[in-house]
C-alpha cells in the first residue's frame, strides 16, 4: 500500500508554476481589452450585459466587464494579459489606445505602510456575499498545488479574528449585508478590503437587482479591486502580490 | 385526467393548460405516480395561478396543469401531507404569494429568513445546539446550519438558506434581450448546465433551429463540466477526511480539464461559450485531438488515485456507512440527480427524456445504490469515466457535421402565450427552467429549479445519527448549491 502511495506521488512530478509573476497564459484567455479607433466598426453599447462598454468615447470599465467577448470587433480586441487589478476604482476604466504597460504602471499604488506591514504575510478571510461560486472556486484554486499562493505568505483563514483583511465576492445581497459588516467589524486593525470579481466591484450582471444592499461598500474604504468573471487565480495572486510586496 | 402532455424543450400554448382544483392535482399525481418538477405561482391580474409540472421518467413525458386562486382564497389543504417531496415547493409558493398550505408540517421560510426563523428545538439535559454559518470556515457560499446534538451525535440538522437571494427570476423578466451572461451567473459552478437550459428554452420559444454541430459542442462542454467538477469534488472529499494526497492530485487533475475548457472558450468554466442560437466557439480537429489526449491523461490519473484511495483503510472507514440516505427516503423527499442515483433512484434527464445525442451513444447509466458517502464518491468516479467515453464519442460524431455553422442568428421575437419547460442534466442533477410569455410576446414568468432545491433536505437526512465531525464530509459528498437554491 505504501509503495502505491509513493508511486502515486512520483507520477505527479512537479506541478507548481515556478514563476507566478511571469506565468504564461493561454492565448485564448480574454483579459485586458485593447481599444482603438475604427471607422468601420459600429460599437453597439447594448451588446454589453453589464453596461461596461461605452461607445463615445470608446471605453470599457473592467469593474463591470464580465470579459464575455460579446463586443469583440476590430475596434475591441481582448488580449491574454491577466494583471488587471487596481487600487483605484477609476483606473479600471480602459480607454482608447491604452496598453497593458500604461495600465500596469498606474494601476497599483499601495500605501507604504501596507507594504511594510503585510509584505511577508497576509492572512485573508473570504466572504461570499451572494457570489455565484465561480469566484469562490477560483479563489480555492489559488491555494492548490499549481498556483500555491501559500508560498508568498498569502492564505485564506477560517476566522476573521485571524485575518488581516477581507476578500469579498458577489454583489452583496440584502440578506448577507449584516453578516458581511459583522465579519468586517470582527477583523482586527489594521485591515484591508479586497473586492474580487465584477459582481463585488459593481454588481456585475446583478446590478439592476432590487435584492442587493451595497451600503457596506460605500461605508468602508476599499483597498484593492480585482476584476474578472470569475477572477482568474493568476489575476488574483498577482494583484495581491503587486499590492503588498516591496518594490 | 386534465393535464396537458408535452416533452422537454417543446413549447405549448399557455392558454391550453387546464384549471383544476388542488385536490384533483393531489389525486392525479398519486394516481399517475409521477414526480413533480415544477410547482410555482404566477400573478394573473388579481388572481394567482399555480402551475404544476409533473415528469414521467419512464416514458420521457411532461404533464402540466394549473389551479387558480381568486383574491379571496388565501389557503388550501397542503399537498405535502401525502406527497412529502412537495414540502419545499409549497413553502416557496407560500413565501412568494402568501397563499397558505394548511396543515403543512413545517411551513418555514425559504429565502426571506432574516427575521426569527422557527428552528426545531430539542430539550434535555445532554442536548446542545451547534450553529454554523452563514459565513463558513472555507471559501464557500453562505448558509446557516443548526445541529441538535447529544454529545457528538447529531439528532437533527436544520438548514436555513436564503443569504444568496439576488432576485434572478425577476432579472430575467427585466431584460428585453437574450441574457446568456445572467444565465451563466445564476450558479457559477454549473455554467454550462444553466446556460444550456436557458438557451434551449429561448430557442423553443423563438422557433430557432440550431445546428447539429452546436448541439454536439454544447453536450461536450456539459460533459467536460461534469468531469471537472466531479474530480474537484473527489478531491474535496479526500481533503475533508484529511487524505491530502487525494486532495492535491484531484485538484491539479481538475486544472487540466478546465484549462482545456479555457482553450475552447476563453474561460475556465466555459463562460461565453453558449449563446441563444448555438455556440460561439468551434472545436476543430486539432482541438479535438487535444481534448482526447487530455482526457486520456486525466483518466489515467483518476484511475490510479482512486484505486490507491479505495485501498486505504483509513479512507474506506471514513466513507462507508457515513451519511446514509436510503432509497426509500430519497424517493420520498424527491431527491434528484447524482445524489438520488447514488441512493438507487435511477433518474437522469440525459437518457430518460429522449435526447437523441445521448440515447444514440449506447452507454449505460452508472448506478450505485448504498446511499452513503462511499457510494457518492464511487458514483462520481463512474460518472467521470462514463463522461470521458461520451465526450470521445461525441467528438467522433462532430466530424460528420464539420461543415455546419456553429451559430445561427436567433429570432428575436418570442411566441406569445406560450410555456416551455427546459430540462438539462447538469453535473449536480436536473436544471429546470420554465418560461412563460404573455400576449405581447414578452416573458411574464421565469422559473428556475436547481437540483439542490430538492436535495438540501437529503443532506439533512444524511447527517442524522452521524457525528458532527462527519458533517463536512457529508456536505462535500453532496456538494449542493446555495445560490441555485436561493436564486
HADDOCK unambig.tbl for C-alpha pairs under 7 A between the chains (distance, minus, plus):
assign (segid A and resid 4 and name CA) (segid B and resid 308 and name CA) 6.49 0.50 0.50
assign (segid A and resid 5 and name CA) (segid B and resid 308 and name CA) 6.71 0.50 0.50
assign (segid A and resid 8 and name CA) (segid B and resid 305 and name CA) 6.87 0.50 0.50
assign (segid A and resid 26 and name CA) (segid B and resid 263 and name CA) 6.92 0.50 0.50
assign (segid A and resid 28 and name CA) (segid B and resid 262 and name CA) 6.83 0.50 0.50
assign (segid A and resid 28 and name CA) (segid B and resid 263 and name CA) 5.56 0.50 0.50
assign (segid A and resid 28 and name CA) (segid B and resid 266 and name CA) 4.87 0.50 0.50
assign (segid A and resid 29 and name CA) (segid B and resid 262 and name CA) 6.55 0.50 0.50
assign (segid A and resid 29 and name CA) (segid B and resid 266 and name CA) 4.38 0.50 0.50
assign (segid A and resid 29 and name CA) (segid B and resid 267 and name CA) 6.32 0.50 0.50
assign (segid A and resid 30 and name CA) (segid B and resid 266 and name CA) 5.68 0.50 0.50
assign (segid A and resid 49 and name CA) (segid B and resid 181 and name CA) 6.74 0.50 0.50
assign (segid A and resid 68 and name CA) (segid B and resid 271 and name CA) 6.89 0.50 0.50
assign (segid A and resid 68 and name CA) (segid B and resid 272 and name CA) 5.17 0.50 0.50
assign (segid A and resid 126 and name CA) (segid B and resid 139 and name CA) 6.01 0.50 0.50
assign (segid A and resid 127 and name CA) (segid B and resid 135 and name CA) 6.72 0.50 0.50
assign (segid A and resid 128 and name CA) (segid B and resid 140 and name CA) 6.73 0.50 0.50
assign (segid A and resid 128 and name CA) (segid B and resid 141 and name CA) 5.39 0.50 0.50
assign (segid A and resid 128 and name CA) (segid B and resid 142 and name CA) 6.42 0.50 0.50
assign (segid A and resid 129 and name CA) (segid B and resid 164 and name CA) 6.96 0.50 0.50
assign (segid A and resid 130 and name CA) (segid B and resid 163 and name CA) 6.74 0.50 0.50
assign (segid A and resid 130 and name CA) (segid B and resid 164 and name CA) 4.20 0.50 0.50
assign (segid A and resid 130 and name CA) (segid B and resid 165 and name CA) 6.93 0.50 0.50
assign (segid A and resid 131 and name CA) (segid B and resid 141 and name CA) 6.88 0.50 0.50
assign (segid A and resid 132 and name CA) (segid B and resid 185 and name CA) 6.12 0.50 0.50
assign (segid A and resid 132 and name CA) (segid B and resid 186 and name CA) 6.36 0.50 0.50
assign (segid A and resid 132 and name CA) (segid B and resid 187 and name CA) 5.11 0.50 0.50
assign (segid A and resid 132 and name CA) (segid B and resid 188 and name CA) 4.73 0.50 0.50
assign (segid A and resid 132 and name CA) (segid B and resid 483 and name CA) 6.02 0.50 0.50
assign (segid A and resid 133 and name CA) (segid B and resid 141 and name CA) 6.58 0.50 0.50
assign (segid A and resid 133 and name CA) (segid B and resid 187 and name CA) 6.77 0.50 0.50
assign (segid A and resid 133 and name CA) (segid B and resid 188 and name CA) 5.10 0.50 0.50
assign (segid A and resid 133 and name CA) (segid B and resid 189 and name CA) 5.83 0.50 0.50
assign (segid A and resid 134 and name CA) (segid B and resid 188 and name CA) 4.39 0.50 0.50
assign (segid A and resid 134 and name CA) (segid B and resid 189 and name CA) 5.71 0.50 0.50
assign (segid A and resid 136 and name CA) (segid B and resid 139 and name CA) 5.93 0.50 0.50
assign (segid A and resid 136 and name CA) (segid B and resid 140 and name CA) 6.00 0.50 0.50
assign (segid A and resid 140 and name CA) (segid B and resid 139 and name CA) 6.42 0.50 0.50
assign (segid A and resid 144 and name CA) (segid B and resid 248 and name CA) 6.79 0.50 0.50
assign (segid A and resid 144 and name CA) (segid B and resid 251 and name CA) 6.43 0.50 0.50
assign (segid A and resid 145 and name CA) (segid B and resid 248 and name CA) 6.28 0.50 0.50
assign (segid A and resid 145 and name CA) (segid B and resid 252 and name CA) 6.47 0.50 0.50
assign (segid A and resid 146 and name CA) (segid B and resid 252 and name CA) 6.50 0.50 0.50
assign (segid A and resid 158 and name CA) (segid B and resid 137 and name CA) 4.27 0.50 0.50
assign (segid A and resid 158 and name CA) (segid B and resid 138 and name CA) 6.16 0.50 0.50
assign (segid A and resid 159 and name CA) (segid B and resid 137 and name CA) 6.76 0.50 0.50
assign (segid A and resid 173 and name CA) (segid B and resid 163 and name CA) 6.99 0.50 0.50
assign (segid A and resid 173 and name CA) (segid B and resid 164 and name CA) 6.31 0.50 0.50
assign (segid A and resid 173 and name CA) (segid B and resid 165 and name CA) 6.44 0.50 0.50
assign (segid A and resid 173 and name CA) (segid B and resid 166 and name CA) 6.04 0.50 0.50
assign (segid A and resid 175 and name CA) (segid B and resid 114 and name CA) 6.58 0.50 0.50
assign (segid A and resid 175 and name CA) (segid B and resid 163 and name CA) 4.77 0.50 0.50
assign (segid A and resid 176 and name CA) (segid B and resid 163 and name CA) 5.34 0.50 0.50
assign (segid A and resid 205 and name CA) (segid B and resid 182 and name CA) 5.89 0.50 0.50
assign (segid A and resid 209 and name CA) (segid B and resid 166 and name CA) 6.53 0.50 0.50
assign (segid A and resid 209 and name CA) (segid B and resid 167 and name CA) 6.24 0.50 0.50
assign (segid A and resid 209 and name CA) (segid B and resid 171 and name CA) 6.48 0.50 0.50
assign (segid A and resid 211 and name CA) (segid B and resid 165 and name CA) 6.98 0.50 0.50
assign (segid A and resid 211 and name CA) (segid B and resid 166 and name CA) 5.27 0.50 0.50
assign (segid A and resid 211 and name CA) (segid B and resid 167 and name CA) 5.92 0.50 0.50
assign (segid A and resid 212 and name CA) (segid B and resid 166 and name CA) 6.58 0.50 0.50
